Amino acid sequence: MHDEYRPPPRRSRLTRRGRLALFLGMLLGLGAAVLIPLLPREEPPEKPRRLLIPEGWRAPQVYAAIDHELRLPAGATKKAVATTALALPAEAKGNPEGYLFPATYPVTSKSTPTALLAHMVETANRNLATKAVADGGKAHGMTPYQTATLASIIEAEVQTPADMGKVARVVHNRLAKSMPLQMDSTLNYALNRSTLDTRLSDTRIDHPFNTYERQGLPPTPIDSPGLRAMAAAVAPTPGDWLFFVTVKPGDTRFSATYEEHKKHVAEFNRLRAAAGAPAPRAS
């Protein structure tokens, strides 16, 4: 007897919706295996660069350094000053000269002139507010702005920190006697230069920073003084000096009388002439 004929079992066929679901499941499974290693890695923190502002730099030098470090067009930082709310005293009238504190500042790709300028001014205010500087300034009847101005002269005039207190004493003694300060550094600031040679004609220019012709401190600081100059400004070395001249590097002579000072100036001029310098000192 023949076996009963039975048709072969039919293989189940996926519907269109089922095929789509299977395809998506395979794709998602493959993606989970493949995409996990491709997730972006966390970037390491940016290592800051260092912007060094030395003692004695004038504001234009600081602006140029910021422009260079931030890779900005020349003049960009100077323009930012006008639109930045800096914590300056009213006496400054918006001019940050003397308050761009010399230090090393961290710089990254996110740094801006506004942030750097604000940081420098805040640092200057913090140093001017230290107990020794603040109390010393009050004892001499000076505002913090006057302290910064006197400190900037000290910073510009001295070659070695050991002379800072003596230069400060000369300034205080002259102010007490209502004598003009007669500082070459303020003339250099007025003439936008840095030189050891001061001509008699330079001392006669009509300018607010000509301390040969005008008594008292100049109207603003003339550079960025550091903490040592600030401290010297309010705690000068005891002495009766009224004059000083740096005869040669490392040799600054302080005098109580003009006659003694003239001898030192004459020696300065002889040494300069021997070295081929074109112009003698004015006094």
C-alpha positions as CSV (number, residue, x, y, z in Angstrom):
1,M,0.0,0.0,0.0
2,H,1.4,3.3,-1.0
3,D,2.0,5.8,1.6
4,E,-0.3,8.7,1.6
5,Y,1.1,11.6,-0.3
6,R,1.9,14.6,1.8
7,P,3.1,17.9,0.3
8,P,6.5,19.2,1.6
9,P,6.2,21.6,4.5
10,R,6.2,25.2,3.4
11,R,9.0,27.4,4.7
12,S,7.7,30.3,6.5
13,R,8.1,33.5,4.6
14,L,8.6,36.9,6.3
15,T,6.2,39.6,5.5
16,R,7.5,42.9,4.2
17,R,7.1,44.3,7.7
18,G,9.0,41.4,9.2
19,R,11.9,41.7,6.8
20,L,12.2,45.4,7.7
21,A,12.2,44.7,11.4
22,L,14.9,42.0,11.0
23,F,17.0,44.3,8.9
24,L,16.8,47.1,11.4
25,G,17.6,44.7,14.2
26,M,20.7,43.5,12.4
27,L,21.7,47.1,11.7
28,L,21.3,48.2,15.2
29,G,23.2,45.2,16.5
30,L,26.0,45.9,14.1
31,G,26.0,49.6,15.0
32,A,26.3,48.8,18.7
33,A,29.4,46.7,18.0
34,V,31.0,49.1,15.6
35,L,30.1,52.6,16.9
36,I,31.1,52.2,20.5
37,P,34.9,52.3,19.7
38,L,34.3,55.3,17.5
39,L,32.9,57.6,20.2
40,P,34.9,60.8,20.3
41,R,37.6,60.8,23.0
42,E,37.6,63.5,25.6
43,E,40.1,66.2,24.7
44,P,42.9,66.8,27.2
45,P,42.8,70.2,28.9
46,E,44.6,72.9,27.0
47,K,48.0,73.8,28.4
48,P,48.2,77.5,29.0
49,R,50.9,79.6,27.4
50,R,52.7,82.2,29.5
51,L,52.6,85.9,28.8
52,L,55.4,87.7,30.6
53,I,55.0,91.4,31.4
54,P,58.4,92.8,32.8
55,E,58.7,95.6,35.4
56,G,59.0,99.0,33.8
57,W,57.1,98.3,30.6
58,R,54.9,101.1,29.3
59,A,51.3,100.5,28.3
60,P,51.9,100.4,24.6
61,Q,54.5,97.6,25.1
62,V,51.9,95.6,27.1
63,Y,49.3,96.1,24.4
64,A,51.7,94.9,21.7
65,A,52.6,91.9,23.8
66,I,49.0,90.9,24.2
67,D,48.3,91.4,20.5
68,H,51.2,89.2,19.6
69,E,50.4,86.4,22.1
70,L,46.7,86.3,21.1
71,R,47.6,86.6,17.4
72,L,45.5,89.7,17.0
73,P,46.0,92.6,14.6
74,A,48.3,95.4,15.9
75,G,46.2,97.9,17.9
76,A,43.5,95.5,18.9
77,T,44.3,95.5,22.6
78,K,44.6,99.3,22.7
79,K,41.1,99.6,21.2
80,A,39.8,97.2,23.8
81,V,40.8,99.6,26.6
82,A,38.1,102.0,25.6
83,T,35.4,99.4,25.8
84,T,36.6,97.5,28.9
85,A,35.3,98.5,32.4
86,L,38.6,98.4,34.2
87,A,38.8,98.8,38.0
88,L,40.9,102.0,37.8
89,P,40.8,104.9,40.3
90,A,39.0,108.0,39.2
91,E,42.4,109.8,39.0
92,A,43.4,107.6,36.1
93,K,40.6,108.9,33.9
94,G,40.4,105.5,32.1
95,N,44.1,105.4,31.4
96,P,45.6,102.0,32.7
97,E,49.2,103.2,32.6
98,G,50.8,102.1,35.8
99,Y,48.1,99.5,36.5
100,L,49.1,96.8,34.0
101,F,50.9,94.9,36.7
102,P,54.1,93.2,35.7
103,A,53.8,89.4,36.1
104,T,53.4,86.1,34.2
105,Y,49.9,85.5,33.0
106,P,48.4,82.3,31.7
107,V,47.0,82.5,28.1
108,T,44.8,80.0,26.2
109,S,42.9,80.0,23.0
110,K,39.9,81.5,24.9
111,S,41.9,84.4,26.3
112,T,40.8,87.9,25.3
113,P,42.4,91.4,25.6
114,T,39.5,92.4,27.9
115,A,40.1,89.5,30.3
116,L,43.9,90.0,30.4
117,L,43.7,93.7,30.9
118,A,41.1,93.3,33.7
119,H,43.4,90.6,35.4
120,M,46.4,92.9,35.2
121,V,44.5,95.9,36.8
122,E,43.0,93.7,39.5
123,T,46.5,92.4,40.3
124,A,47.9,96.0,40.5
125,N,45.0,97.0,42.9
126,R,45.7,93.9,45.0
127,N,49.4,94.8,45.4
128,L,48.6,98.5,46.1
129,A,46.2,97.3,48.8
130,T,48.7,95.1,50.7
131,K,49.0,96.3,54.2
132,A,52.6,97.6,53.9
133,V,52.0,99.5,50.8
134,A,48.6,100.9,51.7
135,D,49.6,101.9,55.3
136,G,52.9,103.4,54.0
137,G,51.1,105.4,51.4
138,K,48.7,106.8,54.0
139,A,51.6,107.7,56.3
140,H,53.1,109.8,53.4
141,G,49.7,111.3,52.5
142,M,49.6,109.6,49.2
143,T,46.7,108.0,47.4
144,P,47.2,104.6,45.8
145,Y,47.4,106.3,42.4
146,Q,50.1,108.6,43.6
147,T,51.9,105.6,45.0
148,A,51.7,103.9,41.6
149,T,53.0,107.1,40.0
150,L,56.0,107.4,42.3
151,A,56.7,103.7,42.0
152,S,56.7,104.0,38.2
153,I,59.4,106.7,38.4
154,I,61.5,104.5,40.7
155,E,61.1,101.5,38.4
156,A,62.3,103.6,35.4
157,E,65.2,105.3,37.2
158,V,66.9,102.5,39.0
159,Q,69.2,99.8,37.6
160,T,69.4,97.6,40.7
161,P,66.7,97.0,43.3
162,A,69.1,98.0,46.1
163,D,68.8,101.6,44.9
164,M,65.0,101.8,44.9
165,G,64.8,103.0,48.5
166,K,67.4,105.8,47.9
167,V,65.7,107.0,44.7
168,A,62.4,107.1,46.5
169,R,64.1,109.2,49.3
170,V,65.3,111.7,46.7
171,V,61.8,112.1,45.3
172,H,60.3,112.5,48.8
173,N,63.0,115.0,49.8
174,R,62.4,117.1,46.7
175,L,58.7,117.0,47.1
176,A,59.1,118.2,50.8
177,K,61.3,121.1,49.6
178,S,58.9,122.0,46.7
179,M,61.8,121.3,44.3
180,P,61.0,120.0,40.8
181,L,61.8,116.3,40.5
182,Q,64.0,116.8,37.4
183,M,63.7,113.1,36.4
184,D,64.9,112.1,33.0
185,S,62.5,109.2,33.0
186,T,59.5,111.5,32.8
187,L,61.1,113.4,29.9
188,N,61.7,110.1,28.1
189,Y,58.0,109.3,28.6
190,A,57.0,112.7,27.3
191,L,59.2,112.2,24.2
192,N,58.2,108.5,23.8
193,R,61.8,107.2,24.0
194,S,64.3,105.5,26.3
195,T,67.7,107.0,26.5
196,L,70.5,108.0,28.9
197,D,71.2,111.2,27.0
198,T,69.3,114.2,28.1
199,R,69.9,117.5,26.3
200,L,69.3,120.9,27.8
201,S,66.7,121.5,25.1
202,D,64.8,118.5,26.3
203,T,64.4,120.0,29.8
204,R,62.7,123.0,28.3
205,I,59.9,121.3,26.4
206,D,56.3,122.4,27.3
207,H,54.8,119.1,28.5
208,P,52.9,117.8,31.5
209,F,55.6,115.2,32.1
210,N,58.5,117.7,32.0
211,T,59.4,117.4,35.7
212,Y,62.3,119.9,35.1
213,E,59.8,122.7,34.5
214,R,56.8,121.5,36.6
215,Q,56.7,120.7,40.3
216,G,55.2,117.6,41.8
217,L,54.6,114.1,40.5
218,P,53.7,113.8,36.8
219,P,50.0,113.5,36.0
220,T,50.1,109.7,35.5
221,P,52.4,106.8,36.1
222,I,55.0,106.3,33.4
223,D,55.3,102.5,33.3
224,S,54.2,99.4,35.1
225,P,55.9,99.2,38.5
226,G,56.4,96.0,40.4
227,L,55.7,95.4,44.1
228,R,59.3,96.2,45.1
229,A,59.0,99.6,43.6
230,M,55.7,100.2,45.3
231,A,57.1,99.2,48.6
232,A,60.1,101.5,48.2
233,A,57.8,104.4,47.2
234,V,56.1,104.3,50.7
235,A,59.2,103.2,52.7
236,P,62.1,105.2,51.4
237,T,65.6,104.7,52.7
238,P,66.5,107.3,55.4
239,G,68.9,110.0,54.0
240,D,69.3,113.6,53.0
241,W,69.9,113.1,49.3
242,L,68.5,115.4,46.7
243,F,70.4,114.3,43.6
244,F,71.5,111.1,42.0
245,V,73.1,110.0,38.8
246,T,74.1,106.5,37.5
247,V,77.7,107.1,36.5
248,K,78.1,103.6,35.0
249,P,76.1,100.3,35.2
250,G,75.8,99.3,38.8
251,D,77.3,102.6,40.1
252,T,74.6,105.2,41.1
253,R,75.9,108.1,43.1
254,F,73.6,109.9,45.6
255,S,74.3,113.5,46.7
256,A,73.0,115.9,49.3
257,T,74.5,119.0,47.6
258,Y,74.5,120.2,44.0
259,E,78.3,120.7,44.1
260,E,78.8,117.1,44.8
261,H,76.3,116.1,42.2
262,K,78.0,118.2,39.5
263,K,81.2,116.2,40.1
264,H,79.4,112.9,39.6
265,V,77.6,114.3,36.5
266,A,81.0,115.4,35.1
267,E,82.4,111.9,35.6
268,F,79.3,110.4,33.9
269,N,79.8,112.7,30.9
270,R,83.5,111.8,30.7
271,L,82.7,108.1,30.6
272,R,80.0,108.6,28.0
273,A,82.3,110.7,25.8
274,A,85.0,108.1,26.1
275,A,82.5,105.5,25.0
276,G,81.5,107.6,21.9
277,A,78.2,108.8,23.2
278,P,77.1,111.9,21.3
279,A,75.4,114.0,24.0
280,P,76.2,115.0,27.6
281,R,73.8,114.8,30.5
282,A,71.8,118.0,31.0
283,S,72.6,118.4,34.7
